[in-house]
Amino acid sequence: MPRNVIQGQSEISASWLSRVLRQRVERFQVVPGHGNWSRQLTIHAHLADGSASALRLKICLGDTFGRSEVDYYTRDYIGMHDAPIVLCLDAQYEPSVGYHLLLEDLEPSHRDRRDVDPSMAHGLAVAQSLGRMHRHHWESMGAPAEASLNRYFDEVRPGVAAIESALGVPMRDRFERHERAFRERWAQPLGMSLLHGDLNPTNILTPNSAEAPVYFLDRQPFDWSLTYGVAAWDLAYFMIPWWPEPLRLECEATVLRHWYETLDAPGYSWEQAKADWRLSVEQCLSVPLEWCSKPATLESMRWLWEVQLARVENVIASQNSGA
């Protein structure tokens, strides 16, 4: 059979579902959904043996994200026992067309974390799963090329002037100091791994009545995103922009230590992990900066980036004071 990307609901057929499920599908129903960067369809397939299968078809057309998410499900964590990713039954990618993913639908039993308060238990569950994922690709590549770092900083740097104008606070000098420290550290391959890069609350699934096991969704990097680098960045991004300050203060050290112990990486000291954490906390400035680098989201997302900026600033201040 040719490997083709499903581009719309009309292309879903019983024969295609039978092939990918390796069981005869007698009939199916499709329920349209929505996504920020993709089209989402829920499929209820009724099989010849009398059983049923609940599936989610994700269609992402165009060349915005490349093949990273297809690799996430079909290559990058093959061989990792109990990888925290949803079961993928089919994934196809075509250059200039895009890709589709056929995933197990966990919506009846799981929820994302957008409207769920974080907790110590949740932080520890994510830290453990991230530690295992990072260990799977630990120091498997060299440091990112300078061109990759240039693309990243070129994307977020316009947000500096925008925030200075919007809030009347100076940021340029501190951003330039951070960029120098960042480039120096990210030139060294120690402590690096394959990154998810976007562990915001909507990209994490947990059971409806429990904090574990967790599943990580939607690894969709832009062409300027950093996809391999200092692993502590994933954990910092998970916590710093999204967690309320009192809870973050209570949980941060314990969650970081659990990630480090799960990682169990020879040659990577606890002192280095803490230094990488401090730098990764500063890197979280890129979250509000990226929102502010575009005039449209500077205003429309102000309700979010101002909160995120305040949270990052508070953590940086506490680190600088030695707290």
N, C-alpha and C positions, 0 to 999 in steps of 0.2 A: 504494500500500500504506500502511496506517496505520503511524504511528511508535509502536511499543509496546516497552516494556522487557521483555526476557526475564527471567522471575522464577524459573525452575527448569529442571531438566534435561528435564522432560516437554514443555517448550515448544520445544525445539530440534527442528527438522525439516529434511528434505532440501530442501524448497522454500525455507525461510528461508535456509539456507546457500547454495543456488544463487543466490538473489537478491543476497545481500551479496557473494558471490564472483564473481558475473557469469559463472558457468560452472555447467553442470549437475552436481550432486552425485548420484552413483549410490547411495552408502551412506556411513555414518559410524559411528564408535565414540566413546563419551564415557567418559573416565576421571576420576572425582571427585578433587579435591584439597582444599586448605584455605588459608585466609588469616586474618590477625588481625582484619580488619574487613570481610571479604567472603567470598563463596563462589567458588572457582576450579575450573573444569572444563577439562580438556584434550580437544580434539576432533581426531580423525584423520578427515579427509574424503577420500574417494576420488572423483575426478572422472571425467567421461565420456571425457575424452581419455586416460585411463590414468595420469595423474599423481595425486599426493597432496598434501594440504596439512595442515600441523600448526598448530593454532590454540589459543588460550587464551581462554576466556570468563570474564570477571570480572563477578560479579553483586554489587552493593552496594545493598541495599534499605534503605528508611527515609530520613529527612531529616537524618542526622547530618552529611553532608559537602556537601550541595548539588550543584551541577553543575560544580564546579571541575575535576574530573578529566576529564569529558567535554570541556570547553573546552580543556583541556591538549592533547588529541589532535586535536581537530577545528577549533580556532579560533586558539589563542594563538601557534602556531608555524607556521601555514600560510604558505608563502612563504619560510621560512628554509631555506636549502640545507643538507642533511645535518644536520637537527636531531637531537640525541641522544635521540630518543624512539623507542619500538618502533612498527613499522607497525601502524596501527589500521584495521581493515576495516569496522567498524560501531560506532557509539556512540549510545545513546539515553538520554535523561533525561526523567523525568516528576516534577513536584513531588508530594510526599507519597508517591511510590512508590519512587523511587531511580533507579538507572541500571545499564546493562550496557556492557561494552566487549568487542569481539571483536578480539583482538590476535594478531599473528604469535607463534607459540610458539618462543622461542629457547632453551628448556631444554637440548636436545641439544648445543648448541654454546657456550652461555654459562652463567655462574654469577653469583650475587650475591656480595658481599664479606664476608658474615658470618664465614666461616671461613677467609678469605684475609688474610694479613698485608698491611698497606699498604706502600707503597714510594714512593720519589721518582718513579718513572715513573708510578705510579698517580696520585699527587698532581698531577703536571703534566698528565696526560690529563684529569682532572676539572677542573682550573683552566682549561684551554683550552676545554672544552665549556661550562663555566659562563660564562666570559667571552663566548663567542659568544651564548649564550642571554640573558644580561643586556644585551648590546648591542642585541639585537633589540627590546627594550622599554625602552631606556634613556631615563629621564626622560620617559616617555610620559604620566605622570599627575601630579597634585599629591600633596603629602604626605598621609599617612593622616589621617583625621579624628580629633579628640581622643577621640571615642566609641570608635573602634577601639583606641586605645592604652589607654583605660580598661578595656575588656573583657579585653585581654591581661594587664594588670597585676592585675586582679581575679582572674584565673585562677591566676597563679603566686604571688601574694603570700602566700596561706596556707601555702605551703611554708617560709617564713622561720621562723615560730614552730616548725614541726614539726622542722626541722633543728636549731634551737637546742636544742630539748628532747631530740632523739635523740643529738646529739653533744656538747652542753654547750659550744657555741661561740657567740659573739655574731655576728649577721649583720644585724640590723635597720638599724643606722646606715649600713653600707656599701651595703645594698640601696637604702635611700632616696636616698643620694648617686647611685647608678647610675641610679635611676629619673628623677631630676631631669636628669641629663646626657643620658639617653636621650630623654626627651621634648623637650628643647631641640634635639637633633640631628635627631630624626625630624619636627620641624616644618618642616624645610628640605628642599625636593625635590631638591637637588643630590645626585647619586650614587645615585639610587634606580632600581629596576627591578622588574619582576614577579619574584616569588620562587618557588622550589620549596618551601622551608620545612622539608623533612624528609629531607635527604640523609644518612640513616644507612646503614650498610653493606648492609642488606638491600634498599635502594631503588636500588642501583647495580649494573648488570650489566656484565660484561666478558667477552671471549672466554675460553674455558677455558685457552688457552695464550698469552694476550697481555694487555697492560694497556689496550689501545685497539683499536677505538673503545669509548667508554662509552655506556651508555643509562641514563637516569634514569626511575624508575618511581614510581608511587603518590603523585601530588600530591593529597593528601586533607586539606585544611585543616579544622579544626574552626571553629565560628562565632566563636571568640575568636582564632584564628590571624591573624598578620600576613601578608598575601598580596602586599603591595606595600610596598617600603621600601628601606632602605640595603642595596645589593646585596652588600656584603662579608659580610653576615650568613650567606648561603648557604655561602660558603667556610669561614667560621669554624666553623659548625655541622658541616660535613663533617669537619673535622680535630680540633678541640679536644677534644670529649668522647670521641672514639673512638680516637685515635692514641696509642700508648705514648710516654711522655715523651722518651726518647732520640731516637727517630725523628722525632718532631715537632720537636724542637730542630734537628735536622739539616736538615729539609726546609722548615720554615715560611716562611722569608724567600724562598726560591727559588720556592715554589709561589705565594705571594702576588704576587710580581713577575710571574710568568708570567700569572696571571689579569689583572693590571693591563695588561700589554702586549697581551694578546689583546683586552681590552676596547677599547683604543685610543679613548678617549672625550675629545674636545676639551673643554677647560674643567674637566676633572677631574684635578687634580694628583696626583702621587705622594705628596706630603705629606698631602693630604686622604685618599687611599686608606689610608695608614698610620694616620691618626687614626681612620678608620672601622673599620679592623681592630681597633685597641685597644678601641674601644667594643663591637664585635661579640664580641670575646673575653669581655668582661665580661657580655655578653648571654647567653653560654653558661651562666651560672649558672641561667638559666631552665629548663634541661634537668633538672638534679636537683631544682630547686624545684617543677617541675610534677609530677614523680613523687611528691614529698613532700606536695603539696597535697591528696592524697586518702589517707585512712587505709589503704585496702586496698593501694595500691601503695607506701606508705611502708615497709611491712614486706616485702611480696612482692618488690619490686624493689630492696631495699637492696643486694643483691649488685652491682647495676649503678650506682645513683645515687651510692654512696659512691666508687666508682672515678672516675666522671665528675666529681664535685665536687672530688676531689683533683687531677685533671688540670687543671681550669679554674683552681683556686686556684694551682697551680704556674705556669701561664702568666701569670696576673695578677701574681704575685709577681715574676716575671722582668721583666715590663714595668715595674713600679713601681721596680725596682732599676736600670733602664736597660740590662738585658742585651739 
